[in-house]
């Protein structure tokens, strides 16, 4: 029988030669057990704790602001990792924060502000809820998306079509997304009832997290739209309004930003300059590369973390350090 700890130790030794010049920024979303994770953004609390326990034994976990200071002087600590969380889910407060406090690990929470203090789900969580709600989907559904009639082939394997639908929603305004989801639920014969466990932070939760010196808050726009598809003035409003909203709640300066969806097809060099002009000190993306002293401060790459035990987590981390 293979010993999971021995696998981790072997990977650990292989990393020693490259760890001194690179840092991996990890990107979490939900810390919540999910029966079906259509977009691979849920990490079960027991697995999240296993990740932290592994990091505690083998790595130095830095705060994002601490990382920026070290990057500026070109001093990269050996075996360093940064933890970040996107979107502002309440399960981060309920499930992640107690474990981070237990292991004394700093983290940055990038918060989308539109759903604060509401019971609404993000639209991608609504799509996942639909996938969980039906045992049998209609063969086809017609929806009007951005003025075009779109035929969705669902049937016995709806997941690929639902993922494609989500891509069409990246740049839509929140009200358009809401109407589209309501129509989809109606045509599939499912009641549209958001789940309380998928809600975002309340202002009180946000404030309580921010009081702990281990944690920082970052901005993640107002409505989580693909910035590249928007006029620059709309981008500026999304970026700056989220910063001001968070600063008003926590009474601290917001220094860090994360681009919605994170990959290069969702932001431009103009977007990066705009983020800097709005007063941020850094901005995070999503990819598979480690950060080094030459990494641009407004293009800090993060590794998206999916669910899994410490063995698969350690392997993914090792691959990122070697990238």
Secondary structure by P-SEA (a helix, b strand, c coil): cccaaaaaaaaaaaaccccccbbbbbbbccccccccccccccccaaaaaaaaaaaaacbbbbcaaaaaaaaaacccccbbbbbbbcccccccccccaaaaaaacccbbbbbbccccccccccaaaaaaaaaaaccccccbbbbbcccbbbbbbccccaaaaaaaaaaaaccccaaaaaaaaaaaaaaaccccccccccccccaaaaaaaaacccbbbbbccccccccccccaaaaaaaaaaaaaaaaaaccccccbbbccccccccccaaaaaaaaaacccbbbbbcccccccccccccbbbbbbccccaaaaaaaaaaaaac
